[in-house]
Amino acid sequence: MGTYKPGVFGPFNGRVGDVVAARWKDLNVVKNRPAKSTKPATLTQKDQRARFGLGTTFAGKAADMIAIGFRGMAGNVTPTNIVAKQLLKDCITGTYPDYVLDYPNISLSKDGNLDLGTKLAVQVLAEQTVQVSWVMDTKPGKLTDATDEVYILLYNSDKHRVIKSGAGLVRGDSPVTMYVPGSFIGDQVHCWLFFASVKNKEVSPTAYLGVVTILA
């Protein structure tokens, strides 16, 4: 590492060719760009990369719903990073290289005060459709409203693809029918659901409704 005197255009930061310039302790410094390692990854590194890739890929696919489910969270950590961290800690099972997600333990929302309701269910219908249903609990003390928005996520664990419910669905719309691509026929699809209030920032916990196999 060496130092340099800025020219007429002043100091610069970043890489130019094989040289990297930066500011360090009030000095303008340059150093050679680090060479890429030619050493093969260790088993521990491969293990960590596989777990990290599985968790962050799923969280990224559900990022827009996660942003609703964890809205109002304080701090500099994004909602997607919160879920990715949770996945890496609690929701990956198996041994390298055969890791899988622990689907029932995945949460797309914080444990909020909204009530989930009763008789939550998912069933597969003919012609590539999935039906999700629930019953709103109107007993005293239950925090529910027919205008609460509902968020449904379908995840094809065979093809690692997601289908999300459309905008504007509310608690009073049960049952909801969702169509999936023809390429999903024969595949297993997992289903999650949560509610979010349109009147405040309250959300419900996430309900894992189970897994269905798509029919033709």
Steps between C-alpha positions, in 0.01 A plus 500: 500500500629847415386862511447746218452873455172599333534666161304788354176302520545423868502158673317202359354183647448164338679274256697598193641195326680294762532792744253585777494851649338588832508739795657358817577696820509834318735357236438436131621145448533258211554126497487214258164336448486175697543196281217252489567195711576183307456282806191276485225581747506297819208280601409755767495780241287292263264418785459865596450611139233235441304598812537872428393458139190299592387748766569822314350373174168417665493829693576692182210339312259604777659841565196716418272302732764490773520880480130513593523228762785672682401861439567742781809313618762733647870499419712482188440133421260444211196271538647262241821472699299429816329207332819376333671495840205311649513248217871438546458458876181298532355393166760296312524127557705213360872462438721638226431495210142385556358797691128576491284771654300417811181638346264496804742718699538777240343834596427774249369738767580597855279363778256788496167551673263433212307176531542231235146372528394137488473210255797613293547252216657445161377251244589421142231508233499384140641708214807626683323687777557530873229617737580669831226558757447623855224616733516838673467470877263771621499402868553785751866577554609386155685764298359451151338708228347400169724757331825341627716418198594136445838390366538147363824344379522176302846345467584225253770307684580292191570797272574764769242742361241712682146612422360792702145614559396810311455847644172596659404169662343546843389282787142500378594342164533139622532263320770614258584303185852532358617368163843350446694432178462174313866429578394454865291188425622213717710728720461564871392851597520640855264772624532781755255774598495810720280809543593869518274780620423788264416720801830471685831313485372185671562163338412144590743213557570286196299179454654211309203326340680196367606350169296386200585327173382686190249320278452529126 
